[in-house]
Amino acid sequence: MRKHIPNILTLLNLFSGCIAITMAFKHNFEGVVIWVAIAALFDFFDGMAARLLKAYSPLGKELDSLADVLSFGVAPSAALYILMNNYFLLNGMPLIVSRFAPYLAFLIPMFAAYRLAKFNIDERQTTSFFGLPTPANGLFWISYCYGLHKLAPLNEPIFYLTIMLIFLFSWLMISEIPMFSLKIKKITLKGNERQLILAAIFIIFVAFWGISGIAGVIAAYIIISIFTPNISNPSVK
C-alpha cells in the first residue's frame, strides 16, 4: 500500500485540475485559483511522499506529467479562453480575430505537454532544469485571469498583450533558459538567496494585490532566473 501513496496524491492533483476546469466554464475564476492551488499542493506532496517512502517508479513519473498537463495546462487555458472570449470589448477589431484569437489559449497545454515530455527524457535535467516549470506557468495564468476579469470590460491593447504573453510563456516553457529550484534543501542563507528574495517578493505582492500579485511573482521568478543563471541542483518539472 505504501508504494501507492504518491500515485494517489498525483491522481488527486489531476482530480483537482478537473474541478478547476469546471470552475472556468462557470466563469468562477476564484474557484479556478483555489482548485489549481490545491492541485499544486498535491503536486508538491506527491514528490515529497515518493522521497520519504522511497516509492519512485516509472509509472509515477509518467502519471505525474499527465496530471500536470491537465492541472497546470488545460485548466489555466480554459480560464484564459473564457476571459478572452467573454470579458473583452472588441468593437474595433476584425471579427475573424476576435472570434478565433481566444483559441490561442490552448497553446498553453500543448507546450506544457511538450515541456513535460522533454523533461522526462532529458538526461541533463536530472540535476538541473531548463525552461519555465509547468506549475509556475499555470499559476501565472490563473492569477492573470483572476485579476483581469475583475476589470472587465477589457480593451483591445490588453487583448493583444494577452496574445503576446501566450506566445512568450509557451516559448519559455520549452526554452533552454536555466531556472532555479524553489526547494530549500538546507536552512541556511547561503545558497538560498534567490529563494528568499522570491519569498519576500511573494509576501509583498500578495499583500498589495492579493491573488493577482502571483502573476507578478512568477514574472519576478523568471527575471531573477535569467539574471542569476548559476544554478546548483534544481529538480522541478
Secondary structure, DSSP 8 states (H G I E B T S, - for coil): -GGGHHHHHHHHHHHHHHHHHHHHHTT-HHHHHHHHHHHHHHHHHHHHHHHHHT---HHHHHHHHHHHHIIIIIHHHHHHHHHHHHSB--TTS-HHHHHHGGGGGGHHHHHHHHHHHHHHH-GGGGT--BS--HHHHHHHHHHHHHHHHTT-SB-HHHHHHHHHHHHHHHHHHHS--B-------SSSSTT-HHHHHHHHHHHHHHHHHGGGHHHHHHHHHHHHHHHS---SS----
